[in-house]
Amino acid sequence: MLSAIGVLIGLALAIFLIIKKVPIAYCLILGAVVGGLCGGVSLVDTIEQMFAGVKDIIPAILRILTAGVLTGILIQTGAAETISAAIIKRLGRNNIFLALALSTMLLTAVGVFIDVAVITVAPIAISLHKRYKIPASKLLLMMIGGGKCGNIISPNPNTIVSAENFQAPLSSVMAVNVIAAVVGLIFTVTVIKWIYSGSKDEAMVIDTEAVDPEIDNRNLPSLFSSIAGPVVAILLLALRPICGVVIDPLIALPAGGLVGLVLMRRSREALKCVSLGLSKMTGVAILLIGTGTIAGVIKASSITGMIVGMLSSSHFGETLMAPLSGILMSAATASTTAGATIASSSFAPSIMATGVSAVWGAAMINSGATVLDHLPHGTFFHATGGTMSLTFRRCMALVPYETAIGLVLAIMTFVCYELSRFF
């Protein structure tokens, strides 16, 4: 058993290096090595624990790589843009904030990465900023809030890896967070929109003309064919809880994407779509390998027992381990995927030992991982801010509001879990 203090030293070193812009995977691997050595075991034993941690998440990595087929098709064919433009056009001028949040939520919910979803919707937001002089930061906040809501009900890496580490059905983990996602969306477009005003004279330096959904003449697919792929994938995943037919995400997600590609009559672009999807997932796979190493060291340490002891005195204490571990690990890595991976790999056995089901344990960790995944030592902070050309200071001003949205999601998942115990 590694000492908790030693492992925390390694984790602190990893966080420090991440802040210094060292590649996150290397930071986590080095942090795992230092954590094991400082934790009181030999280098050989430390490496064995790191290998064990990576071995545990190999199935999740395979599923995430194959999910890239669906992601690549949605992006390469323009299906993601069709979906977002259709939502914004139908909701109209009076519901701009709802339209942006909802379109980003749905794009993320069908399997597009949250940062890619924001980038996809951003040109429309830029057009709205120019036309109606709405603060760019406020528009970005709506997109980020919607993306966070969609992320907890999506077949994205954070959900896949959480479900895998708890050995829970992916479709069930997605489904139990639907209420939390809807509440989070309402909170974003009402409370957050009301309390955050932004500044109408925010400077934006845009090198290219904004895309207007009403005048975009590119050959985008129809709305029906655009949503067909994600719908097929979700229906295939839903067969397990509905009728006991198990179709693994490794099959369901790429199958849905290929069906959508055929209906869009873009089969000739299959190679481009697959290549794009793989390029999007490769970085995530490498990140997961790094998180697996430090998760293995954390799992072999006394940290879980220490946290259980600290929380056991409270009525809700042991149950809170799931969302709290997601929150803490997302803060450490500034990543939903990395935070959910480390938390679920390290704490899944302890969480289920308290009586929490696998589905709810994965769901609470997944929601918790959205609370602090936007901190500035992660890539999400810079990628989303860059889409709207906001300064670092303006992006930092959004952090408290993004955190509030994540907290609402985590709290609502916890509340839903507690209510489920009485029905």
Disulfide bonds with the S-S distance in Angstrom:
none
